[in-house]
Amino acid sequence: MKKTVLTFGLISGAVSSVLMLSTVPFIDRIGFDRGVIVGYTAIVLSFLLVFFGIRSYRENVGGGQITFGRALSVGLLITLISCAFYVVTWEIIYFKLMPDFAEKYTNYMVEQVRASGASQQVIDAKMQEMKSMKVLLDNPLFNAAIAFLEPFPVGLIISLISAAILRRRKPKDREQVVGETASELLAR
C-alpha cells in the first residue's frame, strides 16, 4: 500500500502545486470571484489521481479485489499527501511570492460591500473583519490550517465516491454455488 499511496499522493500533490503556482500569480487578471472556480477546478483535477491510485492498488496489490474500507483508506492517504503539498505551496505563495495577497483580497471584499450599496457602517465593519482575518492569516500555523481545509473536503468526497465505485469483493466459488443449487434441487 505504501508504494501506491506515495506514488499517487506525490503525483497528485505535484499537480496541485503546479496548478496553484501557475494560476495564483494571475489572480489580478482572473479576479477573486472567478479565482475560486479556477482554484477548486485545479483541486478536483489533482484529486482525480485518488481514483486512479485506488484502482491501481486494487489491481496490483489486491489481485482485483478491494473492500470499501481499504479503498477509502488508500484514497484518504493519497488525499493527505496531496493536501500537504497544497499547504506548503500556499505558505510559500502567501509569505514569499505574494506578501500583498491579504491586502488585495481585503480591497476586493470591501469593494464588493461598497458596490452592493451598503452603509458606511457596514463597510467599516467589513474592513475591521478583514483586518482581523489578516492578523490570523499572518500566523503560519493558522494559515496552514485554513489552507488544509480548502482541498481536504474535496479529497474526502472524491475518496468516498472512488471507494464506492471501485470496491470489489471476492466472488463466491462457482463450484460451491453450483453444488448448493444441485443439492437444493435434490432436496425437493
Buried (B, 14 or more C-beta within 10 A) or exposed (E): EEEBBBBBBBBBBBBBBBBBEEBBEEBEEBEBEEBEEBBEEBBBEBBEBBBBBBBBBBBEBBEEBBBBEBBBBBBBBBBBBBBBBBBBBBBBBBBEEBEEBBEEBBBBBBEEBEEEEBEEEEBEEBBEBBEEBBEEBEEEEEBBEBBBEBBBEBBBBBBBEBBEEBBBEEEEEEEEEEEEEEEEEEEE
